[in-house]
Amino acid sequence: MRFFSGVMVLILLISSVSFAQAFSHADTVSLRRDPAMDQTSLYAFRSDSEEDRVVIAGSYFPFASSQTDFFHALPDPDGLYAFHIDQDGDAVEDVTYAVRFRQLRWRQEQVMFGMEPEEENSIDEDEISDDGANELQSSDIDLSPSEDIQEFVGYPYRFIADVYRIEGEFDGRTRRRDLYLRSQSVSIGAQGIQINDHDGKGLFFFGHRDDPDFFGTGMNRLEFLSPTDQLERMNVFSIVMELPLDLVQGEHSVIGVWGATYRMAVRQMKNGMTRSRGNWQQVSRMGMPWVNHLYVPYSKKHQYNAQHPSADEEWLSQYFTLPLLMSVLAEKVGLDIPLQGRKDIYEIYMNGIPDVNQFRSGVPAEMLRLNVSLRPSERPSRMGVLGGDFGGFPNGRRLTDDATDISFQIMGGMLLKTFGISFENTSQLLLLGDRVTSNDRDFEPDFPYLAAPHL
């Protein structure tokens, strides 16, 4: 009975935290004030529908709940949205895919929504500088729309996206020579505009989707009686890429992926307009799910969002070897598990799992590691590696992986034996979780995979 009561305590423990903070949804005060820059999730997995391709996806601007929110849950033209890929395990990015969004300029005489934008929009070549002097004035910068731009009748905004592919370490600058795809369509609302594969450069999607995260915690403290996805009917703005292996993989079969959002160092106001300039400064970071929420102390959450993974060993690793919530799990749930020196948690988050997604050698750092040589399972398990399916989390992360249950069972000690630590009570850990096992909407079988947004 003690353990069953302990499970209830655990559920209440998770539920006592505002669901607005879980899964890195608005996990700091600054991101609550800046939702366009709040990356809430990161996914990386081998494509089921296309051979030798990897899907990388991120979501932003959480809690858009209806069609009217589509007017607000939009990318910020003053921001940069990036996916970093480490190909050799040194905790430094070797390839970065970065996206900047542009808002088309409306005619000067336009005073209401739905009027046509000017057609003579063109890129200001001075805005993308080879000497690193990034500068953007969102009120008057425009790009020529691509041929597949569609008319967004009734929507007040029309956006297009530029994709940069930056090889080597990202130095906080975007340059003209790194421009990879120009003026790509952005889907607003229920539209689902897929950017076609450009000469093998991959598939891209930018637009609103159903929030792919799912978990059963939140305001209702009786959630264990009737589990409900607390992100049910919630939308996000998403970026999805499906790329050939040769564009993401190096000499190793493992890649390390993390997402980050950036703002320029200086923002100025003049005549009601905002001008940003300077190098890009990181404001949000996303690697493995639940890290900033479960392991990082509140006083350090801003540091996590601003920190590069190469510095993780200096400060972040201590919270994996001695997790702050571990004593609560042991005392309240009644688990007889090691409380200190948790090598298993440290290795899983900082180095990966042996013979699954570890680099042969490298620098410890928290990121989402994916072994791209492991093909998708014919019988996938929502519990990923814990369920015997090595194509799922924590080897990368698929949309259907139950990251909440997996994360708490890892914290409880489900993989202790993998790292040579004796532990016989793993059967108890099977009850650790939120009892929400799937998303409120079925995911799509083909690109862009995320479910359509709620209207």
N, C-alpha and C positions, 0 to 999 in steps of 0.2 A: 504493500500500500504506500510505503514511503516514496518509492520511485514514481508510482503513478501520480501521487500528489506533487512530487517534484516536477513532473512534466507539466502539470497545470501551472506551477509556479514559474517554470521557464516560459510558458506561453504568455503568462501575465507579465513576466519580465520584458519580453519582446514587445508586448502590446502596450506597455507603459511608455514606450518611446513613440513620439509622434510619427505616424506613417509618412509624414512629409520629409523625414530625415532618412528613412530606410533606403537601402540600395543607392546611396549617394544622391538621393533626391533632396536638393537644398540642404546639404549637410553642414553648411556654415552660414553665418548671418550675411556675409557679403554676397554669397550666391543666391540667397533668398531675394536679395535686392537686385540681382542681375541674372534672372533665369535664362536669358538667351545664351549665356556663357556656361550654364550648368550642365555638364555632361553627366547623364544619369546612368548610362549603361555602355558596355563594350562587349562585342561578340567577335569571335574569330573561329572559323571552322571550315573544313573541306566542304565544297559544294556537293550536294547530292545529285543535282540535275546536270552539272557540267563536269566533264573529266578534267583533272589537273587544274582546278581553280580553287582559290581561297576566297571566302567571303569575310569581309570586315565591316562591321556596322556599329554606329554609335547613335545615341538619342540625346536630345537636348530639350530645354524648355518644358519641364514637367507640368502635369496637372491641367492641361488644356482639355476641358470637359465637354465642349459643345461646338457647334459650327461657328458661333460668334467668337469663340476663342481663337479661331484660325486667323482673325485679324491681328491678334496680339502675339501668338506663339509662332514667331517668325525669326529667322536668323538675323543677326545684327551685322550690317555692312561695315561697322567699325571693328569687327572681330575676325579672328582666324580660327578655323576648326581643323585640327590636325590629327592624323594617325601616324605614330612613329613605329618603325619596325627595326628591331635589332636582329641582325643576321648571324652574328658570331659570338654572342654571349658576353660582350664587354660592357653591357649596360649603357651603351651609347647608340643612338639611332644610326643606321646605315642608309635607310630610305625613309622619307617622310612624304606622305600625301596630305596636302593642305588645301583647304577650300576657303575661298573668299566669296562673299555674296554681294551682289550689286542690285540696287533698286533703280528701275528705269525712271527716267525723268519725265514728268508730266508736262503738258503744254502750260504755258504761263497763264492762260485764261481758264484753265480747268479749276472748277471750284467744287465739283461733286464727284463721287465715286462713279466709275463705269465709263468715263470719257477716255478717248484714245491717247496713248502716250505719243511723244514725238518719234518720228521714224528715223531722223537723222542722227541717232545716237552713235557715238564712236568712242573708242577708248582713248584716254589721255595718256600718251606714252610716258609722260613725266611722272605718272603716278606709280609706275613699277620701275624702281631705280636699280641699276646695276651696282651702284656704290652703297646700297643698303639703306638709303634714306627713305624709309617707308613713310608715305604721307597719304592721307585719305580725307576728303571732305565729302561726306555721304550725301549731301544735298545736291551736288552737281556733277557727280561722276557717273558715266554711263558706258555701256558696251553695246555693240551691235548684237541684236538677238540672233540666235541660231535659227536654222530653217524650221526646226520642230517646235519653236515657241508657239504656245496656244493662247487664244484669247481667254482671259480670266474675267468673264462678264460678271459684274456685281462685286468683285473683290477690289478693295482700295489699293492693293499693292501688287506689283509685278516684279519678280526677282529673277535674276539669272546668276549662274555660279561659274567661277573660274577654278580650275583644279591645277595645283602645282605639284610636281614631282621633284623633290629635292634630294639629291644623293649626297651622302656624307653627313657629318654632324650639322644639325640645325643651329644656326648662329643668331636666330632672332630676326632674320631678314628674308624678304621675298624678292626675287629678282626676275626680270623679264625672261631670262634664258631658262628658268625653271618652269615656265608656263606650259602645262601639259595638255589641258583641254580648256577651250575658251567659250564663254557665253552659252553655258548649258542650261536647259530648262529646269525650273523649280516648280514642283507640284504644290498647289495650295488647296487645302480642303480635301475633298474626296478624289481629286484628280490623281492619276497614277502614271505620270509621264516617265517612261523608262528611257534613259540615255543609251543609245545603241552602241555596240562595240565598235570603237574607232580603230580599225587596222590592228586589232589584237590588243588594244590598250585597256580593255575591260568594260564592264557594265557599271553604270552609276545611277543612283537615285537620290534625289534631294526632295524631301517633302514631309507632309503630315502622315503619321501612322498611329495605330493603336499602341499604347505603351506596352512593350514586350515583356517587361518585368512582371512577376506575379509573386505575391506573398500574402499571408493571412494574418497580419498584425495590424494594429491601428487603434481606433477609438473604442471599439467594442471589446470589453474585457471578457466576454463570454464567447469569444471567437472559436474556442476549441469545441463548442457545442454545435456550431454551424459555420464551418470554415467558408470564408468568402474572400475572393481576391480584392484586396484593398485598393488596387489600381484598376478595378473594373470600370469600363467606360471612360477611361482616361486616355488622352492622346499626347503625343510628343512630336517634335520635329526631328526627323531622322536623316542620316547620311548612310548610304549603303554602297559598298563597292564589291564587285566580284572580279578578281584579277587573276590572270594566268600565273602559275607558280613561278615562272622565270622573272616575274616582276616583283616578287616578294621574298623569294628564297635565295640564300647565298650558298656557300659550300656545305652548310650543315642542313640536316633535315628538320631542325627546330628553329622556329622564329619566336621572338619576343615582341609583343605588341602592347602599346599603351596609347590612350587618347589624351589629348590636351586641348584646351582652348586658350586663346591669347587676346590681349588687348594691347594697343600701342602705349608706349610709356607716358605720353603727354596727350591730354585732351583739353582743347580750348573752346570757349564759347564766344561767338561774335555774331551780333545781329540775329540772335536766336538760332544760329547754326552751330553745329559741332564739327571741329576739325581735330583730327588725331594725327600724331606724327611720332617718329622715333622707332626703336626696335620693338619687336613683339615681346610682351611680358606675360608669363603663364599665370592663369587665374583658376584653372580647374584641371584635374587630372583623374584619369580612370584606368585602372588595370584590372586586377582580380576584383570580383564583386564583394561587397560588404567590408572591405578592408578599412576604409576610413571610418565606417560606422561601428564595427565590432572591436577593432584593435587599437585605433589611434585615440589618445585622450582628447577631450574637447579642446584643451588649450593648444593642441598641436594640429588640429584639423586644417587650419589655414596653411600651415607649413607643408602638410602633405600635398595640398592642392597646388602649391607653388614650387614644389621641389622636383628636381630631376631625379630619375631612378638611380643614377650613378652615385648619389649621396645617401642612398637608403641604408647601407651597412653602418654608417656613422650614427644614425639616430633611430631609424624605423625598426631595425632588426630586434631591438630589445623588447618591443611590444609583441613580437611573435614568440620569443623564448619564454616570456612570462606574461601571458595575456591577462589583462585586468579583469575580464569577466570570468576567467577560469575558476577562481575561488567561489564565485556565485554558483556556477554550474555544479561544482563539487559539493557545496554545502546544501543548496536548495533542492537540487535534483537528486542528490544522494549517490553521486558517481564516485567510485574509488579510483581516481585517475591521478597521474603525476601532475603536480601544479607548477613545477619549476623545470627549467632546462628542456622545454618542449622542442626538441630537435625536429620532430615531425612537422610541426606547424612552420617553423623557421625554414626548413628545406622546401616544403611545398610552395610557400609563397615567395621565397627568395632565390631558390635554385631550380625548382621543379621536382618531379618524381623520377627516381632512377629507372632507366630503361624505358621511360615513357616520353617525357618532355624536358629532360635535362640537356643543356649543352655539354659537350665533352669537357670543356673547361670554360671558366668565365668568372665574372664579377657578380657577387650576390646582389640582387635587385628585385623589387616587387614589380611584376608585369604579368600579362597574360601570355603564357607560353603555349605554343601549338606545334606538335610534331606533324608536319605536313605529309610525311610518308605514310601515315596511318589513314587508310581509306575509310569512308563512312561505314558504320556498322549496318548490316542488313536488319538487325534487331536492336535498335537503339534503346537504351535505358535512360529514364529521366534522371537517374542517380549517377550517370556518367561512370567515371572510374570506380566509384564505390559500388556500382552495380555491375561491375565486370565489363563495362563498355569503355574501352580506352580511347574512343573517338570523341568523348565528351568531357565536360568539366571535371577536374581542373586541367585537363589537356585541352586548351582552348575553351571556348564556351559556345554551345549551340543555343538556339532560341528555346528549345524544349527542355533544356537542362534545368533541374530544380535547384538553383543556386542557393536558395535559403536552407533547405534541408541538408544539402551537401556541406555548406559552410559550417553549420552548427554541429554536424556529426564529425567533421574534421576537427573542430575545436574540442569536441568531446573525446577524441582519441581513436576514431575509426581506422586511421592509417598508422597507428603507433607501431604495429608489427612490421610494417614495410621498412621502417627505419631502425629495426633491431631493438625495439623497446617492448618488453613483455607486457601484454594486456589481454585478459581473458573475458572481459565483460562487454564485448562489442555488441552482444544481442540487445543490451539495454539501450544502446545508442540509436537503434532503429526507430525508436519512438520520438527521438528529438526532431522537431520540425514544426511546421505551421499547419499541416494537413491540407494545404492548397497545392495541388500537384500539377496544375496546368494553367495556361493563360485563359482569360475569359473569352478570347476569340481564337479560332484555329489559325495557325500560321499558313502562309501560302506555300505551295510545293515548289514554286519557281520564283525567280528573281522578281521583286526585291525581298521576298520571303516574309517580311513583317506583315501583319494583318492590316487591312484597310482601317482608316480612322473612323471613330464614332461620329455620327452627325447629330 
